[in-house]
Amino acid sequence: MDFGNIVLAIIGFSTSFLFCVPIKRWQRKQVAAEKLKIVSEALEAAEERAVRFQERHDTILSQICASYLTNTEVVEALAGARATMNQALDFAVELRKIQFRIIASFPDAIDVLLDLDTSKHTPSRSALMNCS
């Protein structure tokens, strides 16, 4: 038996274990960053949707005020618009909570720099830790 091969194998395995931890940490960082990007995009779409529903609700309300109608169809449309707007806002709130959980799950001492347009809407990790 050649002990040189055994020693080299042990050195190789030891080296692979030393590199395993940083690679796993990098991989977790990449997965968390991708999740954050997906949730941020969905949140932006949900917020835009909520704004559209709110504008539609305001339009219906202004039409009611302008014409002083108490037509049941208009009242039902207003109630439906309000319910849809509330659902859209609830969805945006849930996405925001998911976004906070993803940001909070980032490993310590990892600086994540994402090129997101919504980064101005996303609080920093230090701001989240101060709120807790």
Z-matrix of the N, CA and C atoms (Angstrom, degrees):
N
C 1 1.432
C 2 1.529 1 109.95
N 3 1.276 2 115.68 1 136.55
C 4 1.450 3 120.93 2 -177.55
C 5 1.527 4 109.07 3 -94.99
N 6 1.345 5 116.26 4 112.86
C 7 1.463 6 120.45 5 -178.14
C 8 1.524 7 112.44 6 -72.53
N 9 1.303 8 117.17 7 -20.88
C 10 1.465 9 120.85 8 177.46
C 11 1.518 10 111.20 9 -63.45
N 12 1.345 11 115.76 10 -42.21
C 13 1.465 12 119.48 11 178.36
C 14 1.526 13 111.47 12 -66.06
N 15 1.316 14 116.20 13 -38.40
C 16 1.471 15 120.36 14 179.26
C 17 1.532 16 110.09 15 -65.40
N 18 1.330 17 116.57 16 -43.45
C 19 1.463 18 120.85 17 179.32
C 20 1.527 19 109.95 18 -63.35
N 21 1.322 20 117.32 19 -44.00
C 22 1.460 21 120.28 20 178.32
C 23 1.527 22 111.64 21 -64.03
N 24 1.330 23 117.00 22 -37.76
C 25 1.461 24 120.25 23 177.55
C 26 1.526 25 110.71 24 -64.27
N 27 1.325 26 116.92 25 -42.66
C 28 1.470 27 120.86 26 179.14
C 29 1.530 28 110.14 27 -64.31
N 30 1.328 29 116.76 28 -42.16
C 31 1.465 30 120.23 29 178.09
C 32 1.531 31 110.10 30 -63.34
N 33 1.323 32 116.92 31 -41.18
C 34 1.465 33 120.73 32 178.63
C 35 1.515 34 112.44 33 -63.27
N 36 1.334 35 117.15 34 -44.74
C 37 1.462 36 120.48 35 178.45
C 38 1.528 37 111.14 36 -64.71
N 39 1.327 38 117.29 37 -40.48
C 40 1.465 39 120.59 38 179.15
C 41 1.523 40 110.72 39 -62.63
N 42 1.318 41 115.81 40 -42.95
C 43 1.461 42 120.07 41 179.18
C 44 1.521 43 111.15 42 -64.24
N 45 1.330 44 116.15 43 -40.14
C 46 1.466 45 118.41 44 179.66
C 47 1.524 46 111.03 45 -65.04
N 48 1.330 47 118.09 46 -35.55
C 49 1.458 48 120.17 47 177.18
C 50 1.528 49 111.25 48 -68.86
N 51 1.337 50 117.26 49 -34.06
C 52 1.462 51 120.04 50 178.03
C 53 1.523 52 111.57 51 -66.25
N 54 1.331 53 116.95 52 -34.82
C 55 1.460 54 120.68 53 179.66
C 56 1.522 55 112.78 54 -85.38
N 57 1.311 56 117.24 55 -15.09
C 58 1.468 57 121.07 56 -176.44
C 59 1.533 58 111.48 57 -65.38
N 60 1.320 59 117.77 58 -44.09
C 61 1.467 60 121.55 59 -176.45
C 62 1.534 61 111.79 60 -63.62
N 63 1.336 62 119.41 61 -49.07
C 64 1.475 63 117.79 62 178.09
C 65 1.526 64 112.93 63 -64.11
N 66 1.315 65 116.82 64 -34.72
C 67 1.463 66 119.52 65 179.01
C 68 1.521 67 110.14 66 -66.74
N 69 1.327 68 117.53 67 -42.77
C 70 1.471 69 120.78 68 178.00
C 71 1.523 70 110.52 69 -63.72
N 72 1.333 71 117.18 70 -41.42
C 73 1.465 72 120.84 71 179.29
C 74 1.527 73 109.94 72 -63.51
N 75 1.326 74 116.95 73 -42.82
C 76 1.460 75 121.17 74 178.16
C 77 1.525 76 110.27 75 -62.91
N 78 1.337 77 115.77 76 -41.21
C 79 1.468 78 119.95 77 -179.65
C 80 1.534 79 110.45 78 -64.73
N 81 1.333 80 117.76 79 -43.08
C 82 1.465 81 120.63 80 177.39
C 83 1.523 82 111.02 81 -62.44
N 84 1.328 83 116.30 82 -38.82
C 85 1.463 84 120.58 83 178.03
C 86 1.522 85 110.41 84 -63.13
N 87 1.323 86 117.03 85 -42.14
C 88 1.460 87 120.96 86 179.72
C 89 1.529 88 111.03 87 -65.20
N 90 1.333 89 116.98 88 -42.02
C 91 1.468 90 120.69 89 179.57
C 92 1.527 91 110.02 90 -64.81
N 93 1.332 92 116.93 91 -44.45
C 94 1.468 93 120.33 92 179.30
C 95 1.525 94 110.84 93 -64.16
N 96 1.323 95 116.85 94 -39.17
C 97 1.462 96 119.96 95 178.81
C 98 1.524 97 110.75 96 -65.60
N 99 1.321 98 117.45 97 -39.75
C 100 1.468 99 120.99 98 178.69
C 101 1.532 100 110.54 99 -66.48
N 102 1.336 101 116.51 100 -41.80
C 103 1.468 102 119.78 101 176.78
C 104 1.526 103 110.38 102 -60.91
N 105 1.323 104 115.72 103 -44.21
C 106 1.462 105 119.98 104 -179.52
C 107 1.523 106 110.84 105 -62.81
N 108 1.309 107 116.97 106 -39.43
C 109 1.462 108 120.64 107 179.00
C 110 1.524 109 110.66 108 -64.38
N 111 1.338 110 117.07 109 -44.28
C 112 1.467 111 121.21 110 -179.96
C 113 1.524 112 110.48 111 -63.47
N 114 1.335 113 116.28 112 -46.18
C 115 1.462 114 119.93 113 -179.35
C 116 1.526 115 110.53 114 -65.95
N 117 1.322 116 117.68 115 -37.57
C 118 1.466 117 120.42 116 179.03
C 119 1.521 118 111.28 117 -64.28
N 120 1.336 119 116.30 118 -41.38
C 121 1.466 120 119.68 119 177.82
C 122 1.527 121 110.80 120 -65.44
N 123 1.339 122 116.35 121 -42.67
C 124 1.465 123 119.63 122 178.62
C 125 1.524 124 110.63 123 -65.21
N 126 1.324 125 116.53 124 -38.15
C 127 1.463 126 120.72 125 179.12
C 128 1.522 127 111.05 126 -65.11
N 129 1.313 128 116.48 127 -41.49
C 130 1.463 129 119.57 128 178.11
C 131 1.526 130 110.62 129 -61.74
N 132 1.341 131 116.43 130 -43.57
C 133 1.468 132 120.21 131 178.73
C 134 1.525 133 110.63 132 -64.75
N 135 1.335 134 116.81 133 -40.39
C 136 1.465 135 120.11 134 -179.87
C 137 1.524 136 111.37 135 -66.22
N 138 1.317 137 116.70 136 -39.39
C 139 1.465 138 119.30 137 178.77
C 140 1.527 139 111.18 138 -67.31
N 141 1.338 140 116.82 139 -38.97
C 142 1.466 141 119.67 140 176.21
C 143 1.524 142 110.55 141 -63.42
N 144 1.327 143 115.90 142 -40.61
C 145 1.466 144 120.87 143 178.56
C 146 1.526 145 110.33 144 -63.25
N 147 1.323 146 116.91 145 -42.72
C 148 1.463 147 120.41 146 178.98
C 149 1.525 148 110.92 147 -63.23
N 150 1.314 149 116.94 148 -38.62
C 151 1.469 150 120.30 149 178.19
C 152 1.525 151 110.23 150 -65.06
N 153 1.345 152 116.98 151 -41.92
C 154 1.471 153 119.81 152 178.21
C 155 1.526 154 110.73 153 -62.06
N 156 1.343 155 116.60 154 -43.15
C 157 1.465 156 119.44 155 178.80
C 158 1.517 157 110.90 156 -64.32
N 159 1.315 158 117.17 157 -37.79
C 160 1.460 159 120.04 158 179.30
C 161 1.528 160 110.53 159 -67.45
N 162 1.329 161 116.90 160 -39.51
C 163 1.466 162 119.81 161 176.97
C 164 1.523 163 110.91 162 -64.12
N 165 1.338 164 115.96 163 -40.43
C 166 1.464 165 119.35 164 178.20
C 167 1.525 166 110.32 165 -64.22
N 168 1.311 167 116.28 166 -41.52
C 169 1.459 168 121.00 167 178.44
C 170 1.522 169 110.47 168 -62.46
N 171 1.320 170 116.83 169 -43.04
C 172 1.465 171 120.49 170 178.60
C 173 1.528 172 111.31 171 -64.23
N 174 1.340 173 116.50 172 -37.26
C 175 1.466 174 120.31 173 178.19
C 176 1.522 175 110.58 174 -63.77
N 177 1.320 176 116.12 175 -46.02
C 178 1.471 177 119.96 176 179.01
C 179 1.525 178 109.95 177 -62.36
N 180 1.319 179 116.22 178 -43.29
C 181 1.462 180 120.20 179 -179.76
C 182 1.530 181 111.03 180 -63.67
N 183 1.318 182 117.16 181 -40.55
C 184 1.468 183 119.11 182 179.01
C 185 1.524 184 111.24 183 -67.90
N 186 1.342 185 117.17 184 -33.65
C 187 1.461 186 119.77 185 176.46
C 188 1.521 187 110.82 186 -65.86
N 189 1.322 188 115.77 187 -38.51
C 190 1.469 189 119.20 188 178.06
C 191 1.524 190 109.91 189 -65.20
N 192 1.313 191 115.87 190 -45.45
C 193 1.463 192 119.32 191 -179.22
C 194 1.523 193 111.35 192 -65.83
N 195 1.318 194 116.89 193 -35.72
C 196 1.461 195 120.12 194 -177.50
C 197 1.516 196 111.60 195 -71.12
N 198 1.298 197 117.48 196 -37.68
C 199 1.467 198 119.14 197 -174.77
C 200 1.526 199 113.32 198 -101.27
N 201 1.334 200 118.05 199 -7.92
C 202 1.456 201 122.98 200 -179.95
C 203 1.523 202 111.98 201 53.36
N 204 1.328 203 115.49 202 39.35
C 205 1.463 204 119.28 203 179.42
C 206 1.522 205 109.77 204 -91.99
N 207 1.303 206 114.42 205 145.82
C 208 1.460 207 119.71 206 172.73
C 209 1.517 208 109.38 207 -117.60
N 210 1.297 209 115.96 208 32.88
C 211 1.455 210 121.95 209 179.81
C 212 1.533 211 108.74 210 -62.58
N 213 1.320 212 116.45 211 135.53
C 214 1.465 213 120.37 212 -177.51
C 215 1.522 214 111.90 213 -64.74
N 216 1.325 215 118.13 214 -31.97
C 217 1.466 216 120.10 215 179.02
C 218 1.527 217 111.09 216 -65.46
N 219 1.325 218 116.16 217 -39.62
C 220 1.459 219 120.07 218 179.34
C 221 1.523 220 109.99 219 -68.41
N 222 1.322 221 116.88 220 -40.90
C 223 1.460 222 120.95 221 178.70
C 224 1.526 223 110.14 222 -63.92
N 225 1.342 224 117.09 223 -41.63
C 226 1.464 225 120.59 224 177.71
C 227 1.524 226 111.14 225 -65.33
N 228 1.321 227 116.63 226 -39.56
C 229 1.468 228 120.13 227 177.81
C 230 1.520 229 110.74 228 -63.65
N 231 1.322 230 116.07 229 -39.35
C 232 1.461 231 120.17 230 178.45
C 233 1.527 232 110.84 231 -65.67
N 234 1.326 233 117.02 232 -42.99
C 235 1.464 234 120.65 233 178.78
C 236 1.529 235 110.73 234 -64.80
N 237 1.323 236 117.02 235 -40.91
C 238 1.462 237 120.63 236 177.75
C 239 1.518 238 112.17 237 -64.76
N 240 1.328 239 115.84 238 -40.40
C 241 1.465 240 119.77 239 178.45
C 242 1.523 241 110.65 240 -65.00
N 243 1.316 242 117.16 241 -40.04
C 244 1.470 243 121.03 242 178.53
C 245 1.527 244 110.33 243 -64.36
N 246 1.336 245 117.40 244 -43.46
C 247 1.464 246 120.67 245 179.72
C 248 1.531 247 111.04 246 -64.03
N 249 1.317 248 117.00 247 -42.31
C 250 1.465 249 120.89 248 178.97
C 251 1.520 250 110.85 249 -65.35
N 252 1.323 251 116.83 250 -40.70
C 253 1.456 252 120.79 251 178.64
C 254 1.525 253 110.37 252 -64.08
N 255 1.326 254 117.41 253 -41.81
C 256 1.461 255 120.56 254 178.30
C 257 1.524 256 111.58 255 -63.60
N 258 1.342 257 117.14 256 -39.53
C 259 1.467 258 120.20 257 177.19
C 260 1.522 259 110.80 258 -63.55
N 261 1.317 260 116.70 259 -42.42
C 262 1.469 261 120.29 260 179.76
C 263 1.527 262 110.71 261 -64.40
N 264 1.323 263 117.03 262 -40.15
C 265 1.460 264 120.28 263 178.37
C 266 1.526 265 111.12 264 -67.51
N 267 1.335 266 117.85 265 -39.78
C 268 1.464 267 121.07 266 176.59
C 269 1.523 268 111.05 267 -62.25
N 270 1.334 269 116.47 268 -40.36
C 271 1.461 270 120.79 269 178.27
C 272 1.526 271 110.48 270 -62.96
N 273 1.326 272 116.98 271 -42.26
C 274 1.466 273 120.80 272 178.61
C 275 1.525 274 110.82 273 -64.50
N 276 1.324 275 116.95 274 -38.06
C 277 1.466 276 120.59 275 178.37
C 278 1.525 277 110.31 276 -65.10
N 279 1.331 278 117.46 277 -42.98
C 280 1.465 279 120.66 278 178.62
C 281 1.524 280 110.88 279 -63.54
N 282 1.325 281 117.29 280 -40.30
C 283 1.468 282 119.68 281 177.11
C 284 1.525 283 110.78 282 -64.06
N 285 1.318 284 117.13 283 -38.01
C 286 1.465 285 120.43 284 178.34
C 287 1.531 286 110.07 285 -63.75
N 288 1.341 287 117.56 286 -39.94
C 289 1.464 288 120.77 287 177.54
C 290 1.525 289 110.89 288 -63.49
N 291 1.335 290 116.53 289 -42.00
C 292 1.465 291 120.51 290 177.68
C 293 1.520 292 109.81 291 -62.16
N 294 1.319 293 116.37 292 -41.09
C 295 1.460 294 120.72 293 179.27
C 296 1.533 295 110.20 294 -61.91
N 297 1.320 296 117.76 295 -42.74
C 298 1.459 297 120.91 296 178.18
C 299 1.523 298 111.09 297 -62.71
N 300 1.350 299 117.07 298 -41.97
C 301 1.466 300 120.08 299 179.03
C 302 1.524 301 111.42 300 -63.37
N 303 1.324 302 117.31 301 -39.51
C 304 1.466 303 120.30 302 179.31
C 305 1.522 304 110.06 303 -65.95
N 306 1.326 305 116.84 304 -43.67
C 307 1.464 306 119.91 305 179.33
C 308 1.523 307 110.16 306 -63.83
N 309 1.322 308 116.83 307 -41.05
C 310 1.464 309 120.43 308 -179.64
C 311 1.524 310 111.96 309 -68.58
N 312 1.336 311 118.23 310 -22.52
C 313 1.463 312 120.33 311 -178.36
C 314 1.520 313 113.02 312 -84.55
N 315 1.343 314 117.84 313 -2.52
C 316 1.458 315 119.78 314 178.79
C 317 1.524 316 108.71 315 -63.67
N 318 1.328 317 117.32 316 138.69
C 319 1.472 318 119.69 317 177.32
C 320 1.525 319 110.50 318 -61.77
N 321 1.332 320 115.52 319 150.86
C 322 1.460 321 120.35 320 179.95
C 323 1.523 322 110.34 321 -63.91
N 324 1.300 323 115.88 322 151.09
C 325 1.467 324 124.90 323 176.30
C 326 1.514 325 112.87 324 64.01
N 327 1.317 326 117.45 325 23.52
C 328 1.461 327 119.92 326 175.28
C 329 1.517 328 106.74 327 -111.52
N 330 1.290 329 115.81 328 121.32
C 331 1.457 330 120.94 329 179.51
C 332 1.516 331 107.55 330 -94.94
N 333 1.325 332 116.36 331 114.64
C 334 1.455 333 120.84 332 -178.41
C 335 1.516 334 108.07 333 -102.38
N 336 1.302 335 115.63 334 119.26
C 337 1.458 336 120.94 335 177.57
C 338 1.510 337 107.36 336 -112.89
N 339 1.318 338 116.21 337 111.04
C 340 1.453 339 121.21 338 -179.52
C 341 1.513 340 108.94 339 -112.27
N 342 1.295 341 115.76 340 142.67
C 343 1.453 342 121.24 341 177.59
C 344 1.518 343 107.75 342 -93.56
N 345 1.330 344 115.92 343 76.65
C 346 1.457 345 121.73 344 -178.76
C 347 1.517 346 108.99 345 -115.65
N 348 1.309 347 114.89 346 139.40
C 349 1.460 348 119.00 347 175.99
C 350 1.516 349 110.56 348 -69.42
N 351 1.339 350 116.96 349 -24.97
C 352 1.460 351 120.66 350 -176.89
C 353 1.514 352 111.98 351 -88.46
N 354 1.337 353 118.12 352 8.68
C 355 1.456 354 119.70 353 -177.44
C 356 1.524 355 111.90 354 -62.85
N 357 1.318 356 117.55 355 -25.68
C 358 1.463 357 118.91 356 178.14
C 359 1.526 358 111.12 357 -72.29
N 360 1.342 359 117.11 358 -20.07
C 361 1.458 360 121.08 359 177.25
C 362 1.522 361 111.28 360 -91.31
N 363 1.323 362 117.12 361 -15.99
C 364 1.453 363 121.78 362 -175.18
C 365 1.522 364 109.07 363 -94.33
N 366 1.324 365 117.49 364 125.30
C 367 1.456 366 119.29 365 179.50
C 368 1.521 367 110.86 366 -70.63
N 369 1.322 368 115.53 367 154.08
C 370 1.454 369 119.81 368 178.45
C 371 1.518 370 109.61 369 -75.75
N 372 1.342 371 115.74 370 165.14
C 373 1.458 372 120.71 371 179.92
C 374 1.524 373 110.30 372 -62.20
N 375 1.333 374 117.75 373 -39.20
C 376 1.459 375 120.04 374 -179.69
C 377 1.528 376 111.03 375 -65.95
N 378 1.323 377 117.38 376 -35.44
C 379 1.464 378 120.13 377 177.53
C 380 1.516 379 110.65 378 -66.56
N 381 1.334 380 116.27 379 -37.11
C 382 1.462 381 119.46 380 178.06
C 383 1.521 382 111.10 381 -67.26
N 384 1.321 383 117.14 382 -40.23
C 385 1.454 384 120.42 383 -178.90
C 386 1.524 385 110.73 384 -68.10
N 387 1.321 386 117.57 385 -32.93
C 388 1.461 387 120.84 386 178.46
C 389 1.517 388 111.70 387 -71.19
N 390 1.345 389 116.96 388 -27.98
C 391 1.462 390 120.94 389 -179.97
C 392 1.512 391 111.93 390 -77.41
N 393 1.324 392 117.43 391 -24.13
C 394 1.472 393 120.64 392 -175.36
C 395 1.496 394 111.58 393 -72.31
